């Protein structure tokens, strides 16, 4: 059971850590505005973030499937459900920031890309 939990958590951590590190680097090099000024993000910045986060989500699905002790796609389905719940929660929490397409795109595409990562491993 612990190996199964770890597989899902490790996939999630891969996505989060890579996303935060990339965000931080892009902010440090002046590509993105400071995180304290979310209203300064324009469409191309959000599109760029969507692209790399999508790639990281595929990697997260791959990691989950690779670490699953058995039935990797069952682990992927759990990750998909948890990701969808988190994506909807994030969209609701960030709705007031504007650019509604971005959190909706993350919420909708996240589970799909987790599945793609799982299928790539399988």
TIRO-2110 file (N, C-alpha, C; in Angstrom, 1 decimal):
// TIRO-2110
0.8, -1.2, 0.0, N, 1, A
0.0, 0.0, 0.0, CA, 1, A
0.9, 1.3, 0.0, C, 1, A
1.9, 1.3, 0.8, N, 2, A
2.8, 2.4, 0.9, CA, 2, A
3.5, 2.7, -0.5, C, 2, A
3.8, 1.6, -1.2, N, 3, A
4.5, 1.8, -2.5, CA, 3, A
3.5, 2.5, -3.5, C, 3, A
2.2, 2.1, -3.4, N, 4, A
1.2, 2.7, -4.2, CA, 4, A
1.0, 4.2, -3.9, C, 4, A
1.0, 4.5, -2.6, N, 5, A
0.8, 5.9, -2.2, CA, 5, A
2.0, 6.7, -2.7, C, 5, A
3.2, 6.1, -2.5, N, 6, A
4.4, 6.8, -2.9, CA, 6, A
4.4, 7.0, -4.4, C, 6, A
4.0, 6.1, -5.2, N, 7, A
3.9, 6.2, -6.7, CA, 7, A
3.1, 7.5, -7.1, C, 7, A
2.0, 7.6, -6.5, N, 8, A
1.1, 8.7, -6.8, CA, 8, A
1.7, 10.1, -6.3, C, 8, A
2.2, 10.0, -5.1, N, 9, A
2.8, 11.2, -4.5, CA, 9, A
4.1, 11.6, -5.3, C, 9, A
4.9, 10.7, -5.7, N, 10, A
6.1, 11.0, -6.4, CA, 10, A
5.8, 11.6, -7.8, C, 10, A
4.8, 11.1, -8.4, N, 11, A
4.4, 11.7, -9.7, CA, 11, A
3.9, 13.2, -9.5, C, 11, A
3.1, 13.4, -8.5, N, 12, A
2.6, 14.7, -8.1, CA, 12, A
3.8, 15.7, -7.8, C, 12, A
4.7, 15.2, -7.0, N, 13, A
5.9, 16.0, -6.6, CA, 13, A
6.8, 16.4, -7.8, C, 13, A
6.9, 15.4, -8.7, N, 14, A
7.7, 15.7, -9.9, CA, 14, A
7.1, 16.9, -10.7, C, 14, A
5.8, 16.9, -10.8, N, 15, A
5.1, 18.0, -11.5, CA, 15, A
5.3, 19.3, -10.7, C, 15, A
5.0, 19.3, -9.4, N, 16, A
5.1, 20.5, -8.6, CA, 16, A
6.5, 21.1, -8.6, C, 16, A
7.5, 20.3, -8.3, N, 17, A
8.8, 20.7, -8.1, CA, 17, A
9.3, 21.3, -9.5, C, 17, A
9.1, 20.6, -10.6, N, 18, A
9.6, 21.1, -11.9, CA, 18, A
8.9, 22.4, -12.2, C, 18, A
7.6, 22.5, -11.9, N, 19, A
6.8, 23.7, -12.3, CA, 19, A
7.3, 24.9, -11.4, C, 19, A
7.5, 24.7, -10.2, N, 20, A
8.0, 25.8, -9.3, CA, 20, A
9.4, 26.2, -9.7, C, 20, A
10.3, 25.3, -9.9, N, 21, A
11.6, 25.7, -10.3, CA, 21, A
11.6, 26.4, -11.6, C, 21, A
10.8, 26.0, -12.6, N, 22, A
10.8, 26.7, -13.9, CA, 22, A
10.2, 28.1, -13.7, C, 22, A
9.1, 28.2, -12.9, N, 23, A
8.5, 29.5, -12.7, CA, 23, A
9.5, 30.4, -12.1, C, 23, A
10.2, 29.9, -11.1, N, 24, A
11.2, 30.7, -10.4, CA, 24, A
12.3, 31.2, -11.3, C, 24, A
12.8, 30.3, -12.1, N, 25, A
13.9, 30.7, -13.1, CA, 25, A
13.4, 31.7, -14.1, C, 25, A
12.2, 31.5, -14.6, N, 26, A
11.7, 32.5, -15.6, CA, 26, A
11.4, 33.8, -14.9, C, 26, A
11.0, 33.8, -13.7, N, 27, A
10.9, 35.1, -12.9, CA, 27, A
12.3, 35.7, -12.7, C, 27, A
13.2, 34.9, -12.3, N, 28, A
14.6, 35.5, -12.0, CA, 28, A
15.2, 36.1, -13.2, C, 28, A
15.0, 35.5, -14.4, N, 29, A
15.6, 36.0, -15.6, CA, 29, A
14.7, 37.1, -16.3, C, 29, A
13.7, 37.5, -15.7, N, 30, A
12.8, 38.6, -16.2, CA, 30, A
11.8, 38.2, -17.3, C, 30, A
11.7, 36.9, -17.5, N, 31, A
10.7, 36.5, -18.5, CA, 31, A
9.3, 36.6, -17.9, C, 31, A
9.1, 36.3, -16.7, N, 32, A
7.8, 36.4, -16.0, CA, 32, A
7.9, 37.5, -15.0, C, 32, A
6.8, 38.2, -14.7, N, 33, A
6.8, 39.2, -13.6, CA, 33, A
6.8, 38.5, -12.3, C, 33, A
7.1, 39.3, -11.2, N, 34, A
7.1, 38.7, -9.9, CA, 34, A
5.8, 38.0, -9.5, C, 34, A
5.8, 37.0, -8.8, N, 35, A
4.6, 36.2, -8.4, CA, 35, A
3.7, 37.1, -7.6, C, 35, A
4.2, 38.2, -7.0, N, 36, A
3.3, 39.1, -6.3, CA, 36, A
2.5, 40.0, -7.2, C, 36, A
2.7, 39.9, -8.5, N, 37, A
2.0, 40.7, -9.4, CA, 37, A
1.3, 39.8, -10.5, C, 37, A
0.4, 39.0, -10.1, N, 38, A
-0.2, 38.0, -11.1, CA, 38, A
-1.0, 38.7, -12.2, C, 38, A
-1.4, 39.9, -12.0, N, 39, A
-2.2, 40.6, -13.0, CA, 39, A
-1.3, 41.0, -14.2, C, 39, A
0.0, 40.9, -14.0, N, 40, A
0.9, 41.4, -15.1, CA, 40, A
1.2, 40.2, -16.1, C, 40, A
0.7, 39.1, -15.9, N, 41, A
0.8, 38.0, -16.8, CA, 41, A
0.0, 38.2, -18.0, C, 41, A
0.6, 38.1, -19.2, N, 42, A
-0.2, 38.3, -20.5, CA, 42, A
-0.3, 36.9, -21.1, C, 42, A
-1.1, 36.9, -22.2, N, 43, A
-1.5, 35.6, -22.8, CA, 43, A
-0.3, 34.7, -23.1, C, 43, A
0.7, 35.3, -23.7, N, 44, A
1.9, 34.4, -24.2, CA, 44, A
2.6, 33.8, -23.0, C, 44, A
2.6, 34.5, -21.8, N, 45, A
3.3, 34.0, -20.7, CA, 45, A
2.5, 32.8, -20.1, C, 45, A
1.2, 32.9, -20.1, N, 46, A
0.3, 31.9, -19.6, CA, 46, A
0.4, 30.7, -20.6, C, 46, A
0.4, 30.9, -21.9, N, 47, A
0.5, 29.9, -22.8, CA, 47, A
1.8, 29.1, -22.7, C, 47, A
2.9, 29.8, -22.4, N, 48, A
4.2, 29.2, -22.2, CA, 48, A
4.2, 28.3, -20.9, C, 48, A
3.6, 28.9, -19.9, N, 49, A
3.4, 28.1, -18.6, CA, 49, A
2.6, 26.8, -18.9, C, 49, A
1.5, 27.0, -19.6, N, 50, A
0.7, 25.8, -19.9, CA, 50, A
1.5, 24.7, -20.7, C, 50, A
2.3, 25.1, -21.6, N, 51, A
3.1, 24.2, -22.4, CA, 51, A
4.1, 23.4, -21.5, C, 51, A
4.9, 24.1, -20.7, N, 52, A
5.8, 23.4, -19.8, CA, 52, A
5.1, 22.6, -18.7, C, 52, A
4.1, 23.1, -18.2, N, 53, A
3.3, 22.4, -17.1, CA, 53, A
2.7, 21.1, -17.7, C, 53, A
2.3, 21.2, -19.0, N, 54, A
1.7, 20.0, -19.6, CA, 54, A
2.7, 19.0, -19.8, C, 54, A
3.9, 19.3, -20.2, N, 55, A
5.0, 18.4, -20.4, CA, 55, A
5.4, 17.8, -19.0, C, 55, A
5.4, 18.6, -18.0, N, 56, A
5.8, 18.1, -16.7, CA, 56, A
4.7, 17.1, -16.2, C, 56, A
3.4, 17.4, -16.5, N, 57, A
2.3, 16.5, -16.1, CA, 57, A
2.4, 15.2, -16.8, C, 57, A
2.8, 15.2, -18.1, N, 58, A
3.1, 13.9, -18.7, CA, 58, A
4.2, 13.1, -18.0, C, 58, A
5.3, 13.8, -17.7, N, 59, A
6.4, 13.2, -16.9, CA, 59, A
5.9, 12.7, -15.6, C, 59, A
5.0, 13.4, -14.9, N, 60, A
4.4, 13.0, -13.6, CA, 60, A
3.6, 11.7, -13.8, C, 60, A
2.9, 11.6, -14.8, N, 61, A
2.1, 10.4, -15.1, CA, 61, A
3.1, 9.2, -15.4, C, 61, A
4.1, 9.5, -16.1, N, 62, A
5.2, 8.5, -16.4, CA, 62, A
5.8, 8.0, -15.1, C, 62, A
6.2, 8.9, -14.2, N, 63, A
6.8, 8.6, -12.9, CA, 63, A
5.8, 7.7, -12.1, C, 63, A
4.6, 8.1, -12.0, N, 64, A
3.6, 7.4, -11.2, CA, 64, A
3.5, 5.9, -11.8, C, 64, A
3.4, 5.8, -13.1, N, 65, A
3.3, 4.4, -13.7, CA, 65, A
4.5, 3.6, -13.4, C, 65, A
5.7, 4.3, -13.5, N, 66, A
7.0, 3.6, -13.4, CA, 66, A
7.1, 3.1, -11.9, C, 66, A
6.7, 3.8, -11.0, N, 67, A
6.8, 3.5, -9.6, CA, 67, A
5.7, 2.6, -9.0, C, 67, A
4.6, 2.4, -9.8, N, 68, A
3.5, 1.6, -9.3, CA, 68, A
4.0, 0.2, -9.1, C, 68, A
3.7, -0.4, -7.9, N, 69, A
4.1, -1.8, -7.7, CA, 69, A
3.4, -2.8, -8.6, C, 69, A
2.2, -2.5, -9.0, N, 70, A
1.4, -3.3, -9.9, CA, 70, A
0.2, -2.5, -10.4, C, 70, A
-0.4, -2.9, -11.5, N, 71, A
-1.5, -2.2, -12.1, CA, 71, A
-1.2, -0.7, -12.2, C, 71, A
-0.2, -0.3, -13.0, N, 72, A
0.1, 1.1, -13.1, CA, 72, A
-1.0, 2.0, -13.6, C, 72, A
-1.9, 1.5, -14.4, N, 73, A
-3.0, 2.4, -14.9, CA, 73, A
-4.0, 2.7, -13.8, C, 73, A
-4.1, 1.8, -12.8, N, 74, A
-5.0, 2.1, -11.7, CA, 74, A
-4.4, 3.3, -10.9, C, 74, A
-3.1, 3.3, -10.8, N, 75, A
-2.5, 4.4, -10.1, CA, 75, A
-2.6, 5.7, -10.9, C, 75, A
-2.6, 5.6, -12.2, N, 76, A
-2.8, 6.7, -13.1, CA, 76, A
-4.2, 7.3, -12.9, C, 76, A
-5.2, 6.4, -12.8, N, 77, A
-6.6, 6.8, -12.7, CA, 77, A
-6.8, 7.6, -11.4, C, 77, A
-6.1, 7.1, -10.3, N, 78, A
-6.2, 7.8, -9.0, CA, 78, A
-5.6, 9.2, -9.2, C, 78, A
-4.4, 9.2, -9.8, N, 79, A
-3.8, 10.5, -10.1, CA, 79, A
-4.6, 11.5, -10.9, C, 79, A
-5.3, 10.9, -11.9, N, 80, A
-6.2, 11.7, -12.7, CA, 80, A
-7.3, 12.3, -11.9, C, 80, A
-7.9, 11.6, -11.0, N, 81, A
-9.0, 12.1, -10.2, CA, 81, A
-8.5, 13.1, -9.3, C, 81, A
-7.4, 12.8, -8.6, N, 82, A
-6.9, 13.8, -7.6, CA, 82, A
-6.5, 15.1, -8.4, C, 82, A
-5.9, 14.9, -9.5, N, 83, A
-5.5, 16.1, -10.3, CA, 83, A
-6.7, 16.9, -10.8, C, 83, A
-7.7, 16.2, -11.2, N, 84, A
-8.9, 17.0, -11.6, CA, 84, A
-9.5, 17.7, -10.4, C, 84, A
-9.6, 17.1, -9.3, N, 85, A
-10.1, 17.8, -8.1, CA, 85, A
-9.2, 19.0, -7.8, C, 85, A
-7.9, 18.8, -7.8, N, 86, A
-7.0, 20.0, -7.5, CA, 86, A
-7.1, 21.0, -8.6, C, 86, A
-7.3, 20.6, -9.8, N, 87, A
-7.4, 21.6, -10.9, CA, 87, A
-8.6, 22.4, -10.8, C, 87, A
-9.7, 21.8, -10.5, N, 88, A
-11.0, 22.6, -10.3, CA, 88, A
-10.9, 23.5, -9.1, C, 88, A
-10.3, 23.0, -8.0, N, 89, A
-10.0, 23.8, -6.8, CA, 89, A
-9.2, 25.0, -7.2, C, 89, A
-8.1, 24.8, -7.9, N, 90, A
-7.2, 25.9, -8.3, CA, 90, A
-7.9, 26.9, -9.2, C, 90, A
-8.8, 26.4, -10.1, N, 91, A
-9.5, 27.3, -11.0, CA, 91, A
-10.5, 28.2, -10.2, C, 91, A
-11.1, 27.6, -9.3, N, 92, A
-12.1, 28.3, -8.4, CA, 92, A
-11.3, 29.4, -7.6, C, 92, A
-10.2, 28.9, -7.0, N, 93, A
-9.5, 29.8, -6.1, CA, 93, A
-8.9, 31.0, -6.9, C, 93, A
-8.4, 30.7, -8.1, N, 94, A
-7.8, 31.8, -8.9, CA, 94, A
-8.7, 32.5, -9.8, C, 94, A
-10.0, 32.3, -9.8, N, 95, A
-10.9, 32.9, -10.7, CA, 95, A
-10.8, 34.4, -10.7, C, 95, A
-10.7, 35.0, -9.6, N, 96, A
-10.7, 36.4, -9.4, CA, 96, A
-9.5, 37.1, -10.1, C, 96, A
-8.5, 36.3, -10.4, N, 97, A
-7.2, 36.9, -11.0, CA, 97, A
-7.4, 37.2, -12.5, C, 97, A
-8.5, 36.7, -13.1, N, 98, A
-8.7, 37.0, -14.5, CA, 98, A
-8.1, 35.9, -15.4, C, 98, A
-8.0, 36.1, -16.7, N, 99, A
-7.5, 35.1, -17.6, CA, 99, A
-8.0, 33.7, -17.3, C, 99, A
-9.4, 33.6, -17.3, N, 100, A
-10.1, 32.4, -16.9, CA, 100, A
-9.7, 31.2, -17.8, C, 100, A
-9.2, 31.4, -19.0, N, 101, A
-8.9, 30.3, -19.8, CA, 101, A
-7.8, 29.4, -19.3, C, 101, A
-6.8, 30.1, -18.6, N, 102, A
-5.6, 29.4, -18.1, CA, 102, A
-5.9, 28.3, -17.1, C, 102, A
-6.6, 28.7, -16.0, N, 103, A
-6.9, 27.6, -15.0, CA, 103, A
-7.9, 26.6, -15.5, C, 103, A
-8.8, 27.0, -16.4, N, 104, A
-9.7, 26.0, -17.0, CA, 104, A
-8.9, 25.0, -17.8, C, 104, A
-7.9, 25.5, -18.6, N, 105, A
-7.1, 24.7, -19.5, CA, 105, A
-6.3, 23.7, -18.6, C, 105, A
-5.7, 24.2, -17.5, N, 106, A
-5.0, 23.3, -16.6, CA, 106, A
-5.9, 22.2, -16.0, C, 106, A
-7.1, 22.6, -15.6, N, 107, A
-8.0, 21.6, -15.0, CA, 107, A
-8.4, 20.6, -15.9, C, 107, A
-8.7, 21.0, -17.2, N, 108, A
-9.2, 20.0, -18.2, CA, 108, A
-8.0, 19.2, -18.8, C, 108, A
-6.9, 19.8, -19.0, N, 109, A
-5.8, 19.0, -19.7, CA, 109, A
-5.0, 18.2, -18.7, C, 109, A
-4.9, 18.6, -17.4, N, 110, A
-4.1, 17.8, -16.5, CA, 110, A
-4.4, 16.3, -16.4, C, 110, A
-5.6, 15.9, -16.2, N, 111, A
-5.9, 14.5, -16.2, CA, 111, A
-5.5, 13.8, -17.5, C, 111, A
-5.8, 14.4, -18.6, N, 112, A
-5.4, 13.8, -19.9, CA, 112, A
-3.9, 13.6, -20.0, C, 112, A
-3.1, 14.6, -19.6, N, 113, A
-1.7, 14.5, -19.7, CA, 113, A
-1.1, 13.5, -18.7, C, 113, A
-1.7, 13.3, -17.6, N, 114, A
-1.3, 12.3, -16.7, CA, 114, A
-1.5, 10.9, -17.3, C, 114, A
-2.7, 10.7, -18.0, N, 115, A
-3.0, 9.5, -18.7, CA, 115, A
-2.0, 9.2, -19.8, C, 115, A
-1.6, 10.3, -20.5, N, 116, A
-0.6, 10.1, -21.6, CA, 116, A
0.7, 9.6, -21.0, C, 116, A
1.1, 10.2, -19.9, N, 117, A
2.3, 9.8, -19.3, CA, 117, A
2.3, 8.3, -18.9, C, 117, A
1.2, 7.9, -18.3, N, 118, A
1.0, 6.5, -17.9, CA, 118, A
1.0, 5.6, -19.1, C, 118, A
0.4, 6.0, -20.2, N, 119, A
0.4, 5.2, -21.4, CA, 119, A
1.8, 5.1, -22.0, C, 119, A
2.5, 6.2, -21.9, N, 120, A
3.9, 6.1, -22.5, CA, 120, A
4.7, 5.1, -21.7, C, 120, A
4.6, 5.1, -20.4, N, 121, A
5.3, 4.1, -19.6, CA, 121, A
4.9, 2.7, -19.9, C, 121, A
3.6, 2.5, -20.0, N, 122, A
3.0, 1.2, -20.2, CA, 122, A
3.4, 0.7, -21.6, C, 122, A
END
